[in-house]
Amino acid sequence: MRKILISWEGYKEDFVTRTMLNNVQRELKTNNKGPTFSLHNDFEYNYDLHILLNSSKTKEDLEYSNFLVKELRRNFPKRIIQMKNVKLNDPLNIEEIFKASNQILSELKHDEVEVFISTGSPNMRVAWILSQVNFKQNLKLFQIRQGKYTSNNCPEKVFVNIDTISPNAINLMGELVNNKVNGDKFFSSVSIEPVYKRALQIAENTDNISCLILGENGTGKENLALYIHRNSKRKNKEFVAINCAAYTDELLVSELFGHEKGAFTGATFEKKGMFEVAKGGTIFLDEIGDITPKMQVSLLRAIQEKKIRRLGGTREISVDVRVVTATNKDLEALCDKGLFRWDLFFRLAVATLKLPSLRDWTKKEIKGLIDHFNNIYYSEFPNRKQKLIFSKEVINRLTSYHFKGNIRELQNLIISLYTFCNKEVTLADLPERIMNEKKYPKTESENIQALTLKVLTEKNWNVKATANALGVSRATLYKRIKQYNFRKLNGYKS
């Protein structure tokens, strides 16, 4: 088994820099005190290969990277140092970085790998940490602590242990884990089958109409949007997803419509917006109910005119995309309050789909979803020798649990269990929120049953008063009493 060292090139730290007019510029001269040289100078080197990663696509940056490798080879002639160019469209896009790092690690899954995570952007460091969930058996991550922070004034390696990572990181990994988990492998159940049949009609029978997906957080709205895309004529083009709630207006405009070089401070290059990137394909706008009235106007124009204008630009660019949006909010209620534009609502809701919450699924369906995720993550964690075994008590607990986070909460739970459990999952492995949960009615029917019985009891089984309190007819209430087999020893008043 080979031992491999991986690190990102330090864009500025690995080179001599000078400041001109408040702008830091690199010189084509290596910084022998920089992180990459320090790694070779200050520590014992016991690797078979050092893979130095570069993320740029420009000729100038590649020239700097090649120069750095050349100097390393000259100073350390017995060491094998290889430069690998990982082209990133957006060096701040953590999902893109995460996919790239997973691809690199997949190619080295039979090797022992150590990653020096001090170099590169903060998002690159986060991506490595998330990747360790998948490859923890043969992957170690480390940083360098400078001598001024140590007791012996010498720099030292500090390894990052997956077991110390917060649950939030595990949840984030669940958001970013390979798209094939959320793409090719759809889970079907009786509760969502009608929604997916309707989605298939939209995909096959239409090409341009917009679709609005409603549902609570975590019910699988992006999965449904991707299903529409992959069953439509646009399936061979791009599918891009944007969470509108994650951006300010200025950033969302730049993300959707792009910007020209110099459009604002820090805009050092021209950037295509997602409407351009998705040309011929589908753009999915999640949390659409959170965009501001100003942003609503910009989006309405883009959808109506099928044209966009980059931030800082003057020319109009034609765009051909299907727009699929999603929200957990009541858009019509927001329109009534003047918080959302009716004209935009009608543009977005040409076709509407609504996903049920997980607590409206049957226990059998939830068990099927657990098995589905178990199959997926067994193949996604390459060092696993067998699938997780769920005890009967665990299955009973999970199928009775009130999943506030819906499918996403269950998915992230399975990821966490694959991270920390070796073979069998027991009750002791479940989070406290599941073990100590207050009892909730699970389904809509159970909610109706509980509420009806509660009001009947409060109204001393007076049918007229109960029906008025519930806002239903007496015939409906009699039907419920019969359906749920309610009984009162002394009868009840009509």
C-alpha positions in Angstrom: 0.0 0.0 0.0 1.4 3.4 -1.0 1.4 6.4 1.3 0.2 9.5 -0.5 0.4 13.1 0.6 -2.2 15.6 -0.9 -2.4 19.3 -0.5 -3.7 22.4 -2.3 -1.2 24.9 -3.6 -1.2 28.0 -1.4 -2.3 30.6 -4.0 -0.3 33.5 -2.4 1.3 31.9 0.6 3.6 29.7 -1.4 5.1 32.6 -3.4 6.9 35.8 -2.6 4.3 38.6 -2.7 4.4 42.4 -2.8 1.7 45.0 -2.2 1.0 47.6 -4.9 -1.8 50.1 -4.3 -3.4 47.9 -1.7 -3.4 44.9 -4.1 -1.3 41.9 -3.2 0.6 40.5 -6.2 2.6 37.3 -6.6 6.1 37.1 -7.9 7.4 34.1 -9.8 9.5 33.2 -6.9 8.7 30.6 -4.3 8.4 31.4 -0.6 10.6 29.0 1.2 8.8 29.8 4.4 5.4 29.2 2.8 3.2 26.2 3.9 4.2 23.8 1.1 8.0 24.3 1.5 7.6 24.2 5.3 5.8 20.9 5.0 8.9 19.4 3.3 11.5 21.3 5.3 10.2 21.0 8.9 8.8 17.5 9.1 10.0 13.9 8.4 8.9 12.9 4.9 7.8 9.3 4.6 5.5 9.5 1.6 5.7 7.7 -1.8 4.1 10.6 -3.6 3.0 14.2 -3.0 0.1 15.3 -5.1 -0.1 19.1 -5.2 -3.5 20.4 -6.3 -4.2 23.5 -8.4 -7.7 24.7 -9.0 -7.2 27.4 -11.7 -7.9 27.4 -15.4 -5.8 30.4 -16.3 -2.4 30.1 -18.1 -0.8 32.4 -15.6 -1.8 30.3 -12.6 -0.7 27.1 -14.2 2.7 28.7 -14.9 3.0 29.5 -11.1 2.0 26.0 -10.2 4.5 24.3 -12.5 7.2 26.6 -11.2 6.4 25.6 -7.6 6.6 21.9 -8.5 9.9 22.5 -10.3 11.4 24.3 -7.3 10.2 21.6 -4.9 11.8 18.9 -7.1 15.0 20.9 -7.3 15.2 21.3 -3.5 14.0 17.8 -2.7 15.3 15.7 -5.6 14.6 12.3 -4.1 10.9 13.1 -3.6 8.2 12.4 -6.1 6.1 15.5 -6.5 3.2 15.6 -9.0 1.0 18.6 -9.9 -2.7 17.8 -10.5 -5.0 20.4 -12.0 -8.5 20.3 -10.6 -10.5 22.7 -12.7 -13.2 24.4 -10.6 -15.8 26.7 -12.1 -16.2 28.4 -8.7 -13.5 28.0 -6.1 -16.0 29.0 -3.4 -18.6 26.4 -4.4 -18.3 23.9 -1.6 -20.4 21.3 -3.4 -18.1 21.4 -6.5 -15.0 21.2 -4.3 -16.6 18.3 -2.3 -17.2 16.3 -5.5 -13.7 17.0 -6.8 -12.1 15.8 -3.5 -14.2 12.7 -3.4 -13.2 11.9 -7.0 -9.5 12.2 -6.1 -9.9 10.1 -3.0 -11.9 7.4 -4.9 -9.0 7.0 -7.2 -6.7 6.4 -4.2 -9.0 4.3 -2.1 -6.5 1.4 -2.0 -3.7 3.8 -0.7 -3.0 5.3 2.7 -3.7 9.0 2.2 -2.8 12.0 4.4 -4.1 15.5 3.4 -2.5 18.7 4.5 -5.5 21.0 4.9 -3.9 24.2 6.0 -3.5 25.4 2.4 -6.4 26.3 0.1 -9.6 28.2 0.8 -11.7 27.6 4.0 -14.3 25.8 1.8 -11.6 23.5 0.6 -10.7 22.6 4.2 -14.4 22.0 5.0 -14.7 19.7 1.9 -11.8 17.6 3.1 -13.4 17.2 6.5 -16.7 16.2 5.0 -14.9 13.7 2.7 -13.4 12.0 5.8 -16.8 10.7 6.6 -16.6 8.6 3.5 -12.9 7.6 3.6 -12.1 7.6 7.3 -10.5 4.2 7.3 -7.6 5.1 5.1 -7.6 8.9 5.2 -6.0 11.3 7.7 -6.2 15.0 7.7 -3.7 17.3 9.4 -2.8 20.9 9.9 0.4 22.6 11.0 0.5 24.4 14.3 3.2 27.1 14.2 6.1 27.0 16.7 4.9 30.1 18.5 1.8 28.2 19.6 3.7 25.1 20.9 5.6 24.5 24.1 8.9 23.7 22.4 8.7 26.5 19.8 8.8 23.9 17.0 6.0 23.5 14.4 4.0 20.3 14.8 1.3 18.3 12.9 -2.2 18.3 14.4 -4.4 15.6 13.0 -8.2 16.2 12.6 -10.2 13.3 14.0 -13.6 12.6 12.5 -15.0 11.7 15.9 -14.5 15.3 17.0 -16.5 16.8 14.2 -19.8 18.4 15.2 -23.2 17.0 14.2 -23.7 20.1 12.0 -20.8 18.9 9.8 -22.5 15.5 9.4 -25.7 17.3 8.5 -23.8 19.4 5.9 -22.3 16.3 4.5 -25.8 14.9 4.1 -26.6 18.0 2.0 -23.6 17.6 -0.2 -23.2 13.9 -0.4 -22.8 12.6 -4.0 -25.6 13.7 -6.3 -26.2 10.1 -7.5 -27.7 9.4 -4.0 -30.3 12.1 -4.7 -30.3 11.7 -8.5 -30.5 8.2 -10.0 -31.8 6.3 -7.1 -35.3 7.5 -6.3 -37.4 5.8 -3.7 -41.1 5.2 -4.5 -43.8 4.7 -1.9 -47.6 4.7 -1.9 -47.6 8.2 -0.3 -45.5 9.9 -2.9 -46.3 7.8 -6.0 -49.2 10.0 -7.1 -46.9 13.1 -6.9 -44.2 11.5 -9.0 -46.8 10.3 -11.6 -48.0 13.8 -12.0 -44.4 15.0 -12.2 -43.7 12.5 -15.0 -46.7 14.0 -16.9 -45.1 17.5 -16.5 -41.8 16.2 -17.7 -43.0 14.2 -20.7 -45.8 16.4 -21.9 -44.2 19.9 -21.5 -40.9 21.5 -22.2 -41.0 25.1 -21.0 -43.8 25.5 -18.4 -42.8 26.4 -14.8 -43.5 24.1 -11.9 -44.0 25.0 -8.2 -43.3 22.3 -5.7 -44.8 22.7 -2.2 -43.8 20.8 0.9 -42.2 21.0 4.3 -38.4 21.2 4.6 -36.8 17.9 4.0 -39.6 16.3 2.0 -37.5 15.8 -1.1 -38.4 18.8 -3.2 -35.1 19.0 -5.0 -35.3 15.2 -5.7 -38.7 15.8 -7.4 -37.3 18.7 -9.4 -34.4 16.5 -10.6 -36.8 13.8 -11.5 -38.7 16.2 -13.7 -35.5 17.2 -15.4 -34.2 13.7 -15.9 -37.4 12.6 -17.6 -37.8 15.6 -19.9 -36.3 16.5 -23.2 -33.8 18.7 -21.3 -32.2 15.7 -19.5 -28.9 15.9 -21.4 -28.4 19.5 -20.4 -27.5 21.1 -17.0 -29.6 20.9 -13.9 -28.6 23.6 -11.4 -30.1 24.2 -8.0 -30.0 27.4 -5.9 -31.2 27.9 -2.4 -32.5 31.5 -2.6 -32.7 31.9 1.2 -28.9 31.5 1.4 -28.1 34.8 -0.4 -28.6 38.5 0.0 -30.2 40.3 -3.0 -26.8 41.4 -4.4 -25.3 37.9 -4.2 -28.5 36.2 -5.5 -28.5 38.6 -8.6 -24.8 37.7 -9.2 -25.5 34.0 -8.7 -28.5 33.8 -11.0 -27.6 36.3 -13.7 -23.8 36.5 -13.4 -21.6 39.6 -13.3 -19.0 41.4 -15.5 -15.4 41.9 -14.5 -15.2 45.0 -12.3 -18.9 45.0 -11.5 -18.1 45.4 -7.8 -15.2 45.2 -5.5 -13.7 41.8 -5.8 -15.2 41.0 -9.2 -11.8 40.2 -10.8 -13.3 38.0 -13.5 -16.4 37.6 -15.6 -18.9 35.1 -14.2 -21.8 33.4 -15.9 -25.0 33.2 -13.9 -26.9 30.0 -13.3 -29.5 30.9 -15.9 -26.6 30.8 -18.4 -25.0 27.7 -17.0 -28.4 25.9 -17.2 -28.9 26.8 -20.9 -31.2 24.3 -22.5 -31.7 22.6 -19.1 -33.4 23.2 -15.8 -32.9 25.7 -13.0 -34.3 24.8 -9.6 -34.9 27.7 -7.2 -35.5 26.5 -3.7 -37.0 28.6 -0.9 -38.5 30.9 -3.5 -40.9 32.3 -0.8 -38.0 34.0 0.9 -36.9 36.4 -2.0 -37.5 40.1 -1.6 -40.0 42.1 -3.6 -37.0 43.7 -5.5 -35.7 40.3 -6.4 -39.2 39.2 -7.4 -39.2 41.9 -10.1 -35.9 40.8 -11.5 -36.9 37.1 -11.6 -40.3 37.9 -13.2 -38.6 39.8 -16.0 -36.1 36.9 -16.6 -39.0 34.4 -16.8 -41.2 36.5 -19.0 -38.7 37.9 -21.4 -36.4 34.8 -21.4 -33.5 37.3 -21.2 -31.1 38.3 -18.5 -28.5 41.0 -18.0 -25.4 40.4 -16.0 -24.6 42.6 -13.0 -22.6 45.5 -14.3 -23.4 44.6 -17.9 -25.4 46.3 -20.7 -26.1 43.5 -23.2 -29.1 41.2 -22.9 -28.5 37.5 -23.0 -31.2 35.1 -24.2 -31.8 32.1 -21.9 -33.6 28.9 -22.5 -34.4 27.1 -19.2 -37.3 25.4 -17.5 -37.8 27.0 -14.1 -38.8 24.8 -11.2 -39.3 26.4 -7.8 -40.1 25.2 -4.3 -41.2 26.5 -1.0 -42.4 25.5 2.4 -44.5 28.7 2.7 -48.0 29.5 1.6 -47.3 31.7 -1.4 -51.0 32.6 -1.9 -51.2 33.8 1.7 -48.1 35.9 1.1 -49.6 37.3 -2.1 -52.8 38.3 -0.1 -50.5 40.1 2.3 -48.7 41.9 -0.5 -45.4 40.1 0.3 -45.3 38.2 -2.9 -46.3 39.3 -6.4 -49.4 37.6 -7.8 -48.0 37.9 -11.4 -44.9 36.1 -10.4 -46.9 33.5 -8.5 -49.0 32.7 -11.6 -45.8 32.4 -13.7 -44.2 30.0 -11.2 -47.3 27.9 -10.5 -48.4 26.9 -14.0 -48.1 23.4 -12.6 -48.1 22.7 -8.9 -47.0 19.6 -6.9 -47.3 19.0 -3.2 -45.2 16.5 -1.3 -46.5 14.9 1.9 -44.5 15.1 5.2 -42.8 11.9 6.3 -45.1 11.6 9.3 -48.0 11.1 6.8 -46.2 7.9 5.5 -47.1 4.5 6.9 -44.7 2.6 9.2 -44.1 0.1 6.4 -43.1 2.9 4.0 -40.7 4.4 6.5 -39.2 1.0 7.0 -38.8 0.8 3.2 -37.1 4.2 3.1 -34.6 3.1 5.9 -33.8 0.0 3.8 -33.3 2.2 0.7 -30.8 4.5 2.5 -29.1 1.5 4.0 -28.5 0.1 0.5 -27.3 3.4 -0.8 -24.8 4.3 1.9 -23.4 0.8 2.0 -22.1 1.4 -1.5 -21.2 5.0 -0.8 -18.9 4.2 2.1 -16.2 2.2 0.3 -14.5 0.7 3.3 -17.7 -0.9 4.7 -17.7 -4.7 4.6 -21.4 -5.1 5.3 -24.7 -3.1 5.5 -25.8 -1.9 8.9 -28.1 -4.2 10.8 -31.1 -2.4 12.5 -32.5 -4.2 15.5 -36.3 -4.7 15.8 -36.4 -2.1 18.7 -34.6 0.5 16.5 -37.0 0.0 13.6 -40.0 0.3 15.9 -38.6 3.5 17.4 -37.7 5.0 14.0 -41.1 4.2 12.4 -42.9 5.7 15.3 -40.7 8.8 15.5 -42.2 12.3 14.5 -39.6 13.3 11.9 -39.6 17.1 12.1 -36.9 17.3 9.4 -38.7 14.7 7.2 -36.8 12.6 4.7 -33.6 14.7 5.1 -33.6 14.1 8.9 -33.8 10.4 8.3 -31.2 10.5 5.6 -28.7 12.4 7.7 -29.4 10.0 10.6 -28.4 7.0 8.4 -25.2 8.9 7.3 -24.4 9.5 11.0 -25.0 5.9 11.9 -22.8 4.7 9.0 -20.1 7.0 10.3 -20.1 5.9 13.9 -21.6 2.3 14.0 -19.7 -0.8 12.9 -22.3 -3.4 12.4 -25.6 -3.4 14.3 -27.6 -0.3 15.3 -29.0 -0.4 18.7 -31.2 2.0 20.7 -28.1 3.4 22.4 -26.8 4.6 19.0 -29.9 6.8 18.4 -29.8 10.5 19.2 -31.5 11.7 22.4 -34.1 13.6 20.5 -35.4 10.3 19.2 -35.1 8.3 22.4 -36.7 11.1 24.5 -39.3 12.3 22.1 -42.7 13.5 23.3 -45.5 11.5 21.7 -46.9 13.1 18.6 -49.7 11.8 16.4 -48.0 10.7 13.2 -50.4 11.0 10.3 -53.0 13.5 9.3 -55.6 10.9 10.2 -54.2 10.5 13.7 -54.1 14.2 14.1 -57.8 14.5 13.2 -58.6 11.6 15.5 -56.7 13.1 18.5 -58.2 16.6 18.0 -61.7 15.3 17.6 -61.5 13.2 20.8 -60.0 16.1 22.7 -62.8 18.5 21.7 -65.5 15.9 22.3 -64.2 15.4 25.8 -63.9 19.2 26.4 -67.5 19.7 25.2 -68.8 16.8 27.3 -69.6 14.9 24.1 -72.1 17.6 23.0 -72.1 16.9 19.2 -73.4 20.3 18.2 -70.9 22.2 20.3 -68.1 20.0 19.2 -68.9 20.3 15.5 -69.1 24.1 15.9 -65.7 24.1 17.6 -64.1 21.9 15.0 -65.7 23.9 12.1 -67.4 20.8 10.6 -70.9 19.6 10.1 -72.7 17.3 12.6 -72.8 14.6 9.8 -69.0 14.8 9.5 -68.6 14.5 13.2 -70.9 11.5 13.4 -68.9 9.9 10.6 -65.7 10.5 12.6 -67.2 9.0 15.8 -68.1 5.9 13.8 -64.8 5.7 11.9 -62.6 6.0 15.0 -64.9 3.9 17.1 -65.3 6.5 19.8 -67.4 5.4 22.8 -68.9 7.1 25.8 -70.6 5.1 28.5 -73.5 7.5 28.9 -73.9 8.2 25.3 -73.7 11.8 23.9 -76.0 14.7 23.3 -77.0 15.5 19.7 
